[in-house]
Amino acid sequence: MNVREATAADEPTLLEFTRAIFDENWDRPWRPPEVTPAMFEGKLVLLAEEEDETGRLRVRRARPRRATRT
């Protein structure tokens, strides 16, 4: 696995992943924030990549863990 800093070319992937995370996990009574490139400005954004069986690189996202209540 290779972890690297995201570049401008990764922007569509970052936007897609962020939208998916909000779609899967947003459980507040208000709407999630609008997903735009501005969300990543001034932040360190890292991507993890690994080669699949064909040697192509895949960008992976970790599934966020939900807090459990006791």
Secondary structure, DSSP 8 states (H G I E B T S, - for coil): -EEEE--GGGHHHHHHHHHHHHHHH--SSS------GGGGTTS--EEEEEE-TTS-EEEE----------
